[in-house]
Amino acid sequence: MIQLLFILVVGEMALILTLMFRTPLRKLMILGLDQLKQGRGPLMVKSVGGTMLVVFISTLYVVMDIQKRSSDTGVINPTDEVLKAQRLLEASI
């Protein structure tokens, strides 16, 4: 899921760099963003919010799966403990 977040950040960086410099692509990007934005609200906020929600739900699902697995056996596996800690840190980001 982190890869999806990195792809989104790289895409936003490319969009920002395209809008910073005066190139023919800049005018095309501005026209495209204007068309997408009309009547639907800010597109970036919706896409970033949706991506973050999907990442958060996926992280919580994995944590709950690890918790269920450890409650079935009664003892938490050290590997599962590390994975659970990593996912909780990921969710807090």
N, C-alpha and C positions, 0 to 999 in steps of 0.2 A: 504494500500500500504506500510505502514511502516513495517508491519509484513513481507512482501516479502523481504524488504531490510535487516531486521534482520536475516531472514533465510539465505540469501546470505552471510552475515558477519559471522554467525555461521559456515556455510559450509567452508568458507575460513579459519577460525580459526582451524577447525578440520583438514583440509588439511595441514596447517602449522605445527600443532602439530604432525601429522603423519610423516611429512618429517623431523622433528627435531630429533626424537629418532630412533635409529637403531633397527628396528623390521622387521620381514618378510613382514609386510604390507607396509613398506617403499619402498622396492624394487619393489613391485607390483605397487605402486602408481607412482613411477618414470617411470617404463615401460609404464604404461597407459598414463601418461602425455606426454611422448616422442611420442607415437603413435598419440595422438590427435593433437600435436603441429606441426607435420611434414607437411610443405607446406601450412599451413593455418594461420600462424601468432600466436601471443600470445593468448592463449585461455582465460586467466583470464581477460585481458583487454577488449576483446570482450564481455564477459559475464557481467562484471561490467558495462561497457558502455551501453549495451543493457538494463540492469535492470534499470539503472539511467534514461535512456531515457523514458522507459515505465512509471516510477514513475512520472517524470516531466510532461509528456503529460497527464496523468490521473489527476494530481493536477491542471493543467491549465484548463482541461475540467470541473472540479468541480467548479473552480472559475468563469469560464464563465457562467456556469449554474446558480450559485447564483446571478451573475450580471444580467443575463437575467430575473430571477425571480423578482429581486428587481425593474428592470425597467418596468416590466409589471404592478406591483402594485403601483409604484410611491414612495413607502416608503420602506426602508430597515428594515427588521425584526431584532431585537437585536440578536437573535440566529443565523441568517444568517450572521450577521456582525462578530460574534465571529468565526463562521466556516470559513468565508472568510479570516479573519486574520490568523487563524491557517494554512490554506492551502497555503497562501502566504509565511508564515514563513517556511513551509515544502518545498516549491519550492525553497526558497533561500538557503536551506541547500545543 
